[in-house]
Amino acid sequence: MALSPFFNPKSVAVVGASREPRKFGHVILKNFIDSEFTGKAYPVNPKAEDILGLKSYPNLKEIPDELDLTIIAVPAPIVPSIIDECLLENVKAAVIISGGFRETGEKGEKLELEIKKKIEGSNLRIIGPNCIGVYDPANHVDTLFLPRYRLRRPKPGPIAFISQSGAFGSAVLDRAASQDIGISKFISIGNKIDVDEVDLLNYLAEDNLTKCITVYVESIERGRDFLKVASRVTDNKPLILLKGGVTKDGARAALSHTGSLAGSAKIYTGAFEQAGAIQAQTVDELFDYARALGYQPTIRGQTSVAIVTNGGGFGVISTDEASRLGLKLASFDPKTIEGLQEKLPDYAIVHNPLDLVGDADVDRYRLALNAVSSDPNVGVILVIVLLQTSFIESDVVDAITESHVTFGKPTVVCTIGGEFTQILVKMLEENHIPSYPTPERAINAINALIKYGKALEDKDKRKIV
Amino acid sequence: MIEMKECEAIIQKVLTEDRFTMIANEAQQICNLHNIPTPKSFITMDLNEAIFRVKEIGFPVVLKIISPQILHKSDVGGVILDIRTEEEFRFRYEQLIADVIRLEPTAKITGIQIQRMMPASVEMIVGAIRDRQFGPSIMLGIGGIFTEVYDDVSFRVAPIDRIDALNLIHGLKGSKILQGARGKPPADINSIINILVNISDLMMEHNTISQLDLNPVLAYPDSACAVDCRIILEQNEGGQ
């Protein structure tokens, strides 16, 4: 595919590579060295002999190799001439890191148009400008100009992340790394002079490493193309979008009620729903939903929620939030209740939410989880486990994982606490059981699973028609 | 396809008159040609004809001013509701014209629309616009004149199918009201779906239509009816 040179290049040139450690070109070149990139990396800088131990070239022409990818980190006015070089050397893909384009005013916009014209009809594809480019941990591609000691890189994983904003993208990546969330590909698209979210969704739809796609956008120019490709993506992969910039499109407002009620944000919301995508309203929600949808099976048909807890209050708050969102709480099968009454102490509360009480140990959890998981009235399970009690050991992670694997029911966890809890949260994450620090966030993640299941059911209905 | 030609003829006539807002009966005709139900109505400038024909429609009726210059009829006294007798009708007819002339002296009155007054029911708004990014898009809202206050509206990008239309309805916070609140029978969801899908087809077929309002659409247990239609045409045909 036309975009693969961005993610799997055999040779990369860094134009604007520098010996000065704080310069973008230096950091980017260093990334390729530090990440054990298996292809060849070539610094380009007419003023240097060698950079970071690599021979430096004065221009692209002198590089004795075909170039898949060129990363451009030089001042904006010079960029068009580098693009000329790329075209002459048949470079397949370029990431323009440099800012100083449309975002700064008319002069910058002219530069963008100039570049756009140059690549018209050519095979060269461009990401950016005004972006931080691409991070692909599986292929050791890393064009982020933020030093690794400042921005930790997430490990490889199932979630792809497209961000229109570089700063937002890098902050979220840093946090994902600290939470042990794995990323398949990260792409910062900046001013979208050529490659945009539509192109990338098309590409990621076919990417085997990507199981779930998250997107932060402020504007989608090709709305109808987006709707088409997004609908195709969601046939196989969940798609979660956070839309920034909720301003009204005032121009058409006055003439009709519909015009004044529209505001582009509502049309985006409608289009997302229509495509079977899930809209996140907050930064937290973007990855909350991605972890649920990326790790867990979808909820089809039976959507009733079972709550298993060792703390009454968290059970109550979860129930409130579920009812606020219109989710159904499961009423357990009489057989389930019978079985639980037999085996649980008589002070446990054997209906939904199933309260195992403060002295619950891992065996009690195992018993309860196996019972509700095999109950046909249950579609999805929220396990609330407060780890502050001395009865619970870390093998509660195994109990949760085992019942999930054995019965295949979507499972999310809610737990909150300090260092001990965080260790278990990471173990759960490792097992692809998403965990959330509040009942509200856990229930909202379940709601996202249910919404996606409903979208898939709508798709099935359309196939029959 | 005959419907399409007829609609285009109406649109062209409006454009050749250098207008971009359709007057009520033109918009209503376009809706009817796309199988969107509207109340029985006729237009006249002649009180005697009006009195003769009002019997065909049957009381109660509504009077509406028709003027290309008046977009918001109620603001200038251009709508009178719930007229129940012939005597009242005569009086209100004269009053309507007098009020409009007083409040909007420059407006050219091209007719009076006499429309069957529909019984009160759940009020919806169905609309369409041509969005810069997403193209023709369909809106559904709840709340009649309070739609703006509740801001309970949702959108889909045209063309939509019946599943999209149903999701539009369920996407409204107030959709419960259609299931029949306070002992009222539930509204006929299928009739609302029909209107939504037909409006979507209409927007896909006529790219000269820029905005459209059906407001209110009354939802009944066995039908739905677009009481007022407004259609606005693209002004920048050929670019400015």
Interface residues (C-beta under 8 A of the other chain):
Chain A: S219 I220 E221 R222 G223 R224 L227 D249 R252 L255 S256 H257 T258 G259 S260 L261 A262 S264 K266 I267 T269 G270 A271 E273 Q274 D458 K461 R462 V465
Chain B: T21 L71 I125 G127 A128 I129 D131 R132 Q133 F134 G135 S137 M139 G141 T147 E148 D151 V153 S154 F155 R156 V157 I160 D161 I163 D164 N167 L168 G171 S210 Q211 L212 D213 N215 R230 I232
